[in-house]
Amino acid sequence: MRLLSSAACAAFIAALTMADPAAAFKACQVTDIGGVDDKSFNQTAWKGVEDAMKELGIDGKVLESNAETDYVPNINAFLADDCDLIITVGFLVGDATEAAAKANPDQKFSIVDFAFDPPIPNVLGQVYATNKAAFLAGYLAAGMSKTGTVGTFGGINIGPAVTDFMDGFVWGVEYYNKQKGTSVTALGWNPATKEGLFVGNFESLSDGREFAKNLNDEGADIVLPVAGPVGLGSAALASELGPDALTIIGVDADQFLTDPEHHEVYLTSVMKNIDATVKDVIKRAMDGTFEGGVVVGTLENGGVGIAPFHDFESAIPDALKAELQEVENGLKDGSIPVGG
């Protein structure tokens, strides 16, 4: 029988007891006031952490912010918890993230839907070129509207996180009119003057209902709410009125899936694939390639897009689907300009 030397025994025991580096990695998310189950960008960001937990074997934690005063304490709690990467979600957490990052230069941070200019060396921003995806949604809405009027509204007037959606949507409607010689009207936003409808928050379902009702009363039969959970109020109204009277275009995630109670009202959704970029940032932090700056999700790299049509698949004419593909190709290769 061969005996191990004392040195070999020590090495063998050390190998058995050594912690898995992936399991030791801790990614910690701080939500904005929408909460982790907002059926929008907080929830999609958390899915990215959950995917990393399953696929990369990391530890993931989340703290929900019930008020803006929770941002700093939640970040501080994760600083004390020795998180390897702290992920904050949304523009509203920007000031707290910046202050914490500058005070803790050795701590890695990533912020979803925002980036700092100039960049902060230990913060990687995740932003999304939603204007091109929303352009497709606007073209689709113009092609599907029975009344010749569509509408949009935002939560808070934040550019580009909110207004890029609204810009692209209106530009898509205008491009449809140009191509077809039609005069579909887009209510709620003027990309040239940056004036439009905003409820002033990202929480109130009653505001979402009220703003969608006002647009519907003005003739809009398709509405794009760019307001996180506020849009769920719009979807509830559309569910009551019926899809012949009002349909909704979701934002951030495929809201047909994330809002199953009202799935029948979603024509499509303008998606930010936040889960994919969050998981990518976690990988960078794990493998040593993380650095401050910005990562951009685009139509070209699959970081943004429009969701499947689900219940509306058979209602959308094949000719319009073909046109949408042509428009998408043109947006990708630059032959169709985005902008007014």
C-alpha positions in Angstrom: 0.0 0.0 0.0 1.5 3.4 -1.1 1.4 6.1 1.6 1.2 9.8 0.8 3.9 12.0 2.2 2.9 14.6 4.7 3.3 17.4 2.1 1.1 15.4 -0.3 -1.5 14.8 2.4 -1.6 18.5 3.2 -2.1 19.4 -0.5 -4.8 16.7 -0.9 -6.7 18.1 2.1 -6.3 21.7 0.9 -7.7 20.6 -2.5 -10.7 19.1 -0.8 -11.5 22.1 1.3 -10.7 24.8 -1.2 -13.7 26.9 -2.0 -15.0 27.0 -5.6 -13.9 30.4 -7.0 -17.3 30.7 -8.8 -19.3 29.9 -5.7 -17.2 32.5 -3.7 -18.1 35.2 -6.2 -20.9 37.4 -5.0 -23.0 39.6 -7.3 -25.4 42.0 -5.4 -28.2 44.0 -7.0 -29.8 47.1 -5.7 -33.2 47.8 -7.3 -34.7 51.2 -7.8 -38.2 51.9 -6.3 -39.9 49.7 -8.9 -38.8 46.6 -7.0 -37.5 43.3 -8.2 -40.9 42.1 -9.4 -41.7 45.2 -11.5 -42.2 43.1 -14.6 -39.7 45.4 -16.2 -36.0 46.3 -16.0 -35.4 45.5 -12.3 -36.9 42.0 -12.8 -35.0 41.5 -16.0 -31.7 42.6 -14.4 -32.3 40.2 -11.5 -32.9 37.4 -14.1 -29.4 38.1 -15.3 -28.1 37.5 -11.8 -30.2 34.4 -11.4 -28.9 33.1 -14.8 -25.3 33.7 -13.6 -26.1 31.8 -10.4 -27.4 28.8 -12.4 -24.8 28.8 -15.2 -21.7 30.2 -13.5 -22.3 29.0 -9.9 -22.0 32.4 -8.3 -23.9 33.7 -5.2 -26.5 36.4 -5.9 -28.2 38.8 -3.6 -30.8 41.5 -4.0 -32.0 44.5 -1.9 -35.2 46.2 -2.9 -35.5 50.0 -2.6 -38.9 51.1 -1.4 -38.0 54.8 -1.5 -35.2 56.9 -2.9 -33.8 57.2 0.6 -33.0 53.4 0.5 -30.4 53.7 -2.3 -27.5 54.7 -0.1 -28.2 52.3 2.8 -28.7 49.4 0.4 -25.4 50.1 -1.4 -23.7 50.5 1.9 -25.1 47.2 3.1 -23.6 45.4 0.1 -20.2 47.2 0.6 -20.2 45.8 4.1 -21.2 42.4 2.8 -18.0 42.2 0.6 -19.8 41.8 -2.7 -17.5 41.3 -5.6 -19.8 43.2 -7.9 -22.6 45.7 -7.0 -25.2 46.1 -9.7 -27.5 49.1 -9.4 -30.6 49.6 -11.6 -31.7 52.8 -13.2 -30.9 56.4 -13.6 -32.5 57.2 -10.2 -29.7 55.3 -8.4 -27.1 57.2 -10.4 -26.0 59.7 -7.7 -25.8 57.1 -5.0 -23.8 54.8 -7.3 -21.4 57.6 -8.3 -20.8 58.6 -4.7 -20.2 55.0 -3.5 -17.9 54.2 -6.4 -15.7 57.2 -5.9 -15.5 56.5 -2.2 -14.6 52.9 -2.8 -12.4 52.8 -5.9 -11.5 49.1 -5.4 -15.1 48.0 -5.5 -16.6 47.0 -8.9 -19.9 48.5 -9.8 -22.2 48.3 -12.7 -25.3 50.4 -13.3 -28.2 49.3 -15.6 -29.7 51.8 -18.0 -27.2 54.5 -17.3 -23.6 55.4 -17.9 -21.4 58.2 -16.5 -19.7 60.8 -18.6 -16.8 61.0 -18.0 -16.5 57.3 -17.1 -15.7 56.3 -13.5 -12.9 53.6 -13.6 -14.7 51.1 -11.4 -18.2 51.5 -12.9 -19.4 49.8 -16.0 -22.6 51.3 -17.4 -25.1 49.2 -19.3 -27.1 51.2 -21.9 -29.4 50.2 -24.7 -30.0 51.7 -28.2 -33.8 51.4 -27.8 -34.6 54.0 -30.4 -34.0 51.5 -33.2 -36.1 48.8 -31.6 -38.8 51.3 -30.8 -38.7 52.5 -34.5 -39.8 49.0 -35.5 -42.6 49.2 -32.9 -43.7 52.5 -34.2 -43.8 51.2 -37.8 -45.8 48.2 -36.6 -48.2 50.4 -34.7 -48.8 52.6 -37.7 -49.5 49.6 -39.8 -51.9 48.0 -37.3 -53.8 51.1 -36.1 -57.5 51.1 -37.1 -58.1 54.7 -36.1 -55.0 56.2 -37.6 -53.9 57.5 -34.2 -51.4 55.9 -31.8 -49.8 57.3 -28.6 -47.0 57.1 -26.1 -46.2 58.6 -22.7 -43.3 58.3 -20.2 -42.8 57.9 -16.5 -40.2 60.7 -15.9 -38.6 62.8 -18.6 -35.2 61.1 -18.6 -33.1 60.9 -21.6 -32.1 58.6 -23.1 -33.4 55.9 -20.8 -37.1 56.9 -21.4 -37.1 59.3 -24.3 -35.1 57.1 -26.7 -38.2 54.8 -26.7 -40.5 57.7 -27.4 -38.2 59.1 -30.1 -37.9 55.9 -32.0 -41.6 55.1 -31.7 -42.6 58.4 -33.3 -39.9 58.2 -35.9 -41.1 54.7 -36.9 -44.7 56.1 -37.3 -43.3 59.0 -39.4 -41.3 56.6 -41.6 -44.4 54.4 -42.2 -46.3 57.5 -43.3 -43.4 58.5 -45.6 -43.3 55.1 -47.2 -47.1 54.6 -47.5 -48.3 58.1 -48.1 -50.5 57.8 -45.0 -51.0 60.3 -42.1 -51.0 58.2 -38.9 -50.8 60.5 -35.9 -48.5 59.8 -32.9 -49.7 61.6 -29.8 -47.8 62.1 -26.5 -44.3 63.1 -27.7 -42.5 65.4 -30.1 -38.9 64.3 -30.7 -38.0 67.8 -32.1 -39.1 69.8 -29.1 -38.7 67.0 -26.5 -42.1 67.9 -25.2 -44.7 65.3 -24.3 -46.7 63.4 -21.7 -45.0 62.2 -18.4 -46.8 60.9 -15.4 -43.9 61.9 -13.1 -43.2 58.5 -11.5 -42.6 54.8 -12.2 -45.0 53.3 -9.7 -48.6 54.4 -10.0 -50.8 52.0 -11.9 -53.7 54.4 -11.6 -51.6 57.0 -13.5 -50.9 54.4 -16.2 -54.6 53.8 -16.5 -55.5 57.5 -16.6 -52.9 58.4 -19.2 -53.8 55.5 -21.5 -57.5 56.4 -21.1 -56.8 60.0 -22.1 -54.9 58.9 -25.2 -57.6 56.4 -26.1 -60.2 59.1 -25.7 -58.2 61.2 -28.3 -58.4 58.3 -30.7 -55.2 56.2 -30.0 -55.9 52.5 -30.3 -52.3 51.5 -29.7 -50.3 53.0 -26.8 -46.6 52.6 -25.8 -46.2 53.4 -22.0 -42.5 54.0 -21.2 -42.9 54.0 -17.4 -42.1 50.6 -15.9 -44.8 49.3 -13.6 -47.0 52.3 -14.5 -47.7 50.6 -17.8 -49.3 47.7 -16.1 -52.2 50.1 -15.3 -52.5 50.8 -19.1 -52.6 47.1 -19.8 -55.3 46.6 -17.2 -57.4 49.3 -18.9 -56.8 47.7 -22.3 -57.8 44.3 -21.0 -61.1 45.8 -19.8 -61.8 47.7 -23.1 -60.7 44.8 -25.2 -57.9 44.6 -27.8 -60.2 45.9 -30.6 -60.4 49.2 -28.6 -56.9 49.4 -27.2 -53.7 47.4 -27.4 -50.4 48.0 -25.6 -46.7 47.9 -26.6 -44.6 46.8 -23.7 -41.1 48.0 -22.7 -37.9 46.5 -21.3 -39.1 42.8 -21.3 -41.5 40.7 -23.3 -44.5 41.8 -21.3 -46.8 39.2 -22.8 -44.7 36.8 -20.6 -44.0 39.0 -17.6 -47.6 40.3 -17.3 -49.6 37.1 -18.0 -52.8 38.5 -16.4 -53.1 40.9 -19.3 -51.1 39.0 -22.0 -53.8 39.4 -24.6 -53.4 43.1 -24.9 -49.7 43.2 -25.9 -49.1 43.7 -29.6 -45.4 43.4 -29.0 -42.7 44.8 -26.6 -39.6 46.9 -27.1 -37.1 44.8 -25.3 -33.8 45.5 -23.6 -32.1 42.2 -23.1 -30.8 43.4 -19.8 -30.5 39.9 -18.4 -27.9 39.1 -21.1 -25.8 42.2 -20.5 -25.9 41.7 -16.7 -24.7 38.2 -17.0 -21.9 39.4 -19.4 -20.8 42.0 -16.9 -20.7 39.4 -14.1 -18.5 37.2 -16.4 -16.2 40.2 -17.0 -15.9 40.8 -13.2 -15.1 37.1 -12.7 -12.5 36.6 -15.5 -10.6 39.9 -14.9 -11.7 41.7 -18.0 -14.0 44.2 -16.2 -13.2 47.8 -16.6 -15.1 51.1 -16.3 -16.9 52.6 -19.2 -20.0 51.4 -21.0 -21.4 48.4 -22.8 -24.2 49.1 -25.3 -26.9 46.7 -26.3 -27.9 47.4 -30.0 -30.2 46.0 -32.6 -27.0 44.8 -34.4 -25.7 42.8 -31.4 -29.1 41.5 -30.2 -29.1 43.8 -27.1 -32.4 45.3 -28.1 -35.3 44.1 -30.3 -39.0 43.7 -30.5 -40.8 40.7 -28.9 -42.7 38.0 -30.7 -46.3 38.9 -31.6 -47.8 36.0 -29.7 -51.6 36.3 -29.8 -51.4 38.9 -32.6 -49.3 36.6 -34.8 -52.2 35.8 -37.2 -53.6 39.3 -37.1 -50.5 41.0 -38.5 -50.5 40.8 -42.3 -47.6 38.8 -43.9 -46.8 41.9 -46.0 -46.4 44.0 -42.9 -44.2 41.4 -41.3 -42.0 41.4 -44.4 -41.8 45.2 -44.3 -40.7 45.1 -40.7 -37.9 42.7 -41.6 -36.8 45.1 -44.4 -36.9 48.0 -42.0 -34.9 46.1 -39.4 -32.3 45.2 -42.0 -32.2 48.9 -43.1 -31.7 50.1 -39.5 -28.9 47.6 -39.0 -27.0 48.5 -42.2 -27.7 52.2 -41.9 -29.6 52.6 -45.1 -32.6 53.8 -43.0 -31.6 56.7 -40.8 -32.9 57.0 -37.3 -33.9 60.6 -36.4 -36.0 63.5 -37.3 
